[in-house]
Amino acid sequence: MDKQTSGVRVRFAPSPTGYLHLGGARTALYDWLFARKMNGTFILRIEDTDRSRLVPDSVDDLLEGMKWLGIEPDQGPFFQSERREIYRARAMDLLSAGAAYRCFCTSERLGAVREERKKAGLRQGYDRQCRGLSDQEVAERMEAGQGHVIRLKMPLSGSTSFVDELRGKIVYDNAELEDIVLLKSDGWPTYHLANVVDDHDMGITHIMRADEWLPSVPYHVVMYAAFGWEPPIFVHLPVILSPDGRGKMSKRYGAFAVKEVRAAGFLPEAVVNYLALLGWSPGDNREIMTLPEMVEAFSLSSLSRRGAVFDHEKLRWMNGEYIRSLPEDDLFQRVLPFFRAAGITDEPAIRKVVRLYQDRAKTLADFVQLSSYLFAEPDSYDPQGVAKHFSPEVAHRLLQLADRLEALPGWSEAGIEGVVRSLAEEMGLGAGKLIHPTRLAISGTTVGPGLFALMEAMGPEACISRIRKAAGWIAENFRKEEARQ
């Protein structure tokens, strides 16, 4: 079988020791895209053999996150914890073939060896004391009930090499490698044994994972040879870099778990689109792409070998583009949970907010934040706006505007605009001299959607009341200022 063109089987194999993060989601996405492009199979495998570090709800979080992103597996999840006896049997096969050995060294001795080698300036690692034990010595120790692990018997000289799809041939000097543990004393496999056995048993043709796993590959290559199996094709992906480009992305740079990004109001379409471009390019200048378009353009040869910098503002920009492209009803349904979480349940008003802010919001959470003054009077006014737009003369103008608005026969955007502009003209003012103070009066801020559409959405009672209140606030504050002088 030509692994490059048929029978493609890829896997996403996270450890349930934490929540799905954007780096893992990108790996899963690339696996999913490649499987779709090649008419292959995308498998989810949960590598849960490290029992001491399990996070109870991490698998549920993983499944929910992948579903939200739209990259669900074709098969799985499969759990390594359910295959424990298979790994033990494979370890016995390696022992029988002379490719592994039993190590009876205690943790205390191993710690002492590490310290001695560190002081001597030697390479860290096991000193292979048990590698030369005779069959009789091994039998006697086992009969005595001595605990032990099973280690891989690495070549002592020469080199181990493999080809990575992105990086070409990679060679490791065997003298720099150690005899890693395959099966722990409690019978649980290590990552190395379980990973190789599962990839073979599940027919994995391509392994896509972060390049931080590159140092494990020579051990796996030796194991594949010992088992008599053909290794899969290796594709080690560059890590996602922090915004300053100096190191791997970490939580201190912002929301990095998928559930955090979701809670912040990002759309799954935007997140997937952004992640796809962190290490891959469709070969043209496209930035906004649907999943089917990504599948059509995806190839291993178009993956980058260099780390991509995570740019939170770029993600916000892309999310804003997706928000603007959504039909109003769809956007309303997505925004609604954010308003409900804030205690706002007036759906007709929320629909008005959607129309007002669709061109401005960059996240779903922005709709709630930007429109807060529509649901509650502002408790303060922007200080810079006050200095620029409020004065005793403005207080009089606002009171006149309130009177005119009260007399308005119908409350519509066009009618409100007509009142404001005609009053400004009567006063010999440019319309802005009335528009800006009015916005500050009703919202407490100097920015927002078109004033007349905003006032129509707020309704006459709220607008007129706030305009009068602002006029009173201006008069009172200027009296206090005069008294201080």
Secondary structure, DSSP 8 states (H G I E B T S, - for coil): --TTTSS-EEEE---SSS--BHHHHHHHHHHHHHHHHTT-EEEEEE----GGG--TTHHHHHHHHHHHHT---SEEEEEGGGGHHHHHHHHHHHHHTTSEEEE---HHHHHHHHHHHHHTT---S---GGGG--HHHHHHHHHTT---EEEE---SSSEEEEEETTTEEEEEEGGG----EEE-TTS-B-HHHHHHHHHHHTT--EEEEEGGGGGGHHHHHHHHHHHT----EEEEE--EE-TTSSSB--GGGS--BHHHHHHTT--HHHHHHHHHTSSB--SSS-----HHHHHHH--GGGB-SS-EE--HHHHHHHHHHHHHHS-HHHHHHHHHHHHHHTT---HHHHHHHHHHHTTT-SSHHHHHHHTHHHHS--SS--HHHHHHH--HHHHHHHHHHHHHHHT-SS--HHHHHHHHHHHHHHTT--THHHHHHHHHHHHSSS--S-HHHHHHHH-HHHHHHHHHHHHHHHHHHHHHHHHH-
